[in-house]
């Protein structure tokens, strides 16, 4: 819509972070406070109450979730509710748990539709579970690298795992589930174990991680052997982290090429 006049109504999607009260940026807070209407998507009622203290018109998106209801149907209904207010000419803010662009279909879709229809729309980043993971587990992705997969996607598609890097599996608590659920079944986790066993020894110890949602809570950091994973309860907010099993192998051919480039520049 560059060069065209924007229509009345606007949308900004912000992230409230993971830990209540600790992660909201000043800019995102100002968007919440100055909006005509605020939609909030947070499974914790305490978060909703906190957002309500910043704006007089806060509407929860949680009622769109129902047991047995398709997640995609829920997300589309959320987008429709948000866009209805934008089309009514209001300044709309949609606040999402963590980062609004990470494992969140609705914010991306709402922004894309709003822009297509000529409304101003953008996204403000937030602290995600990934950010908390690096801090809590002491992992620097710049050392041996990290590869991230959605757990179900790893099972549904042929993907190549690099065991020289950290493997991070998101949404391991809802493997293969298209409907609202709180945890993966033991049989679903066993399928994941069998897939990972193609690349990792069964005695390889992984971490079940969950970021703390309240300042008074501790993160879940539970270490378990791969062979025992299916017997452990893994819930929707949990992430699996598998450390590397081998050291990085130098690519001698590439090293020689880079050395040659260096000598030519000298």
N, C-alpha and C positions, 0 to 999 in steps of 0.2 A: 504493500500500500504506500510505498515511498512516493512522495510528491502529491499525494491526495489528502484532502482534509479529513481528519478523523471524525467519526460520528460521536455524538454524546454517549457517555457510558464508557467505562474502562475496567480493566481487570489486572490485578497483580496477584500472583501466587507466591506465598512466602513459606518458609520452613520455620517451625518453632523449635527445631532441634530435638534431642533425645531426652536430656535431663531437664525436668521441669524447672523453669525459672533461670536456668544457667546458660542456655544456648541461644536465646532469641537476640538477634542483632538489633541495635538501635534503629536502623533503617526499616527493618521488617516490623518492628513495634510501631513505628510512626505510621506505616501503611495500615496497620490494624486500627490504630486510634483514629485516623482521619477518614476511614472508609464510611460510606453510607450504610453498607451491609457487609457483614463478615460471615463467611462460611468456615466451619472448622471441622476437620477430619482427624479425630484423635480417639483411640479406643478407650482412653482413660478419662473418666468424667471429671477428674481433678483438673486436667488440662483445659477442658471446656470451661469450667468455672473461672479459671485463671484468665482465659481469653475474654470472658464476659465482663471481667473487671476493667477491660480496656475500651469497650465499645458497647453502646446501648442496644444495638441490633446484631446479635450473634446467633447464627443458626447452625445447628449440628447436622452433619452429613451421616452420622452413624445410623440413624433409623433406616437408611437405604439398605443396610446389611441385614440379611435374614438367613437363618439356618436353611440350607438346601437351595438357596437362591444363587443363580449364576453370578459370579463376580463381575463379569463383563456387563451384565444387565445393570448391576448396581452402579458400576462406574459411569455408564451412559446416563443413568438417571441423575447422578451427581452433576455431570456436565450440563445437562439440560436445566437443572435448578440454578446453577451458577450463571449460565448464559441468559436465562430469562431475566435476571436482574440487570445484567449488563445491557441487554436490549431495551430495558425500561429506562435507560439513561442514567443509571446509578454508578457511583464509584464503588466497585466491588473488590474486596480482598478475600482470598481463599487461603486459609492457613492449614498447612498439612504437617503431620508428624515428621520429624527428621528433616530431610532435604526434599523439597517439593518435586524435584525432578528425578529422584532415585526410587526405583520400584514403585512408581506412581503414574499410572496411565492417564488418569483424569486431568491432572494439571496440564500436561503436555497437550492433550486433546482440546481442553477448554481454551487455552491460549491460541492454538492453531486456528480454531473456529472463529474466535473473536477477531483475530487479525484478518482472517479471510473476509469477514463481514465488515471490516473497516473500523474496528474499535482498537484503541490503544491497549496493548496487553503485553506483560512481560513477567519474568520470573526472578525472584530474589533467592539466592542460595541459602541453605541452612546447614547446620551441623548434622551429618548423617551417622548411622550406625557404623559405617566404614571408618569415619574419622575417630569415633570412640574406640573401635577395635584396635587401630594402630596405637593409640595411647595406652589402652589397658593391657594389651599383650606385648607391648614394647617392640613392635614390628616397624621397620623402616622399609617401605616398598622399593627404595632405591638401592638396597643391598643386593639381594638375589631376585628381586621382582615378585609380584603377586599376580596370580591369574584368578579372575572372578567368574563364577558361573552361577546361574540360577539352578538349583539342584534338579528340578524336573527337566530343565532343558538339557542338562548333562546326560540324562537318561534317554531322552527322546531323540537326540541327534548324535551323530558320530563326531565327537570332539577329541582333540589330541591334548593330553595332559602332559605338562612339563614338570617332572618330579624334582627338578633342580630349583624350582620356585615354590613359594607358598601357594597352596590351593585354598581358595575361600569359596564356600558353597552357601549361597543365600537361600532363604525360604526352605530350608531342609525340614522344617516342621510342618510343611503342607505339601509334601511330595505328591505330584500327580492329581491334586485336588482342584477342581474347577469351581467348587462350591465352598461356602464359608465353613471353616473347620479350625480347631484349636491345636491339633497336633497330628503328626504322621503316625500311621499304624506301624506295628512291628514288621509286618510283611513288606510294607513299602520301604522301610529303612533297610530291610535285608536285601532288597533289590539294589539299593544304593551301595550297600557293603559289597555285594557281588561285583558291581561295576568298578568300584574303587580297588578291589582286590586284583584287578587286571594290571594295575600300575603300582600298588603299594602292598607290602607284606602285611598280613593280618595282625601282626603284633605292633604295627606302627601306631604310635599314640597321637591322637588328634585332640583338638580342643572344641568343646561345645561352649559357644560364647553368646552372651546376651548383655547388652549395655544397660547400665542402671538408669531407670526412668525418674528416680527421685534422688535428691542429694544425700538422703540418709541411707540409701540402699547401696549394696555392693554389686558389681557386675557378676554375672554367672561365668565362671571360668572353670570348667570341669574337664579334666583330662581322662581319656578312656582309650583303650586299645580298639583298633578298627573292628576286630572280630566281635567285640561286645557292644557295638553301637546300637544294634537292633533291639537290644534289651533295655536301653536307656530311653527315658521319655524326652523327646525332642519336640518342643512346642513352636508355635508360629513365630515368635520373635527371635528364635535361636538361629545362630549361624555356626557352620562347621569350618574349622581351620586346620588344614593338614600341613605340617612343616615339611621342608624338602627332605628327600631321602638320599640325595646324591649331591656331590659338589659340582660347581660349574666347570665345564670342560672347555678349555681354550680352543678357539678356532684358529689354528696355526696359519691356514691359508689367508684368512682375513687379516690376521695380525701382520703377516709379511706384506700384504698390500698396503696397509696403513703405514708401516714402517718405510716402505718405498716412497709413498706420498710425502712423508715427513722429510726424507732425505732430499727429495726433489725441490721442496720449498726452501730448504736450507741453502 
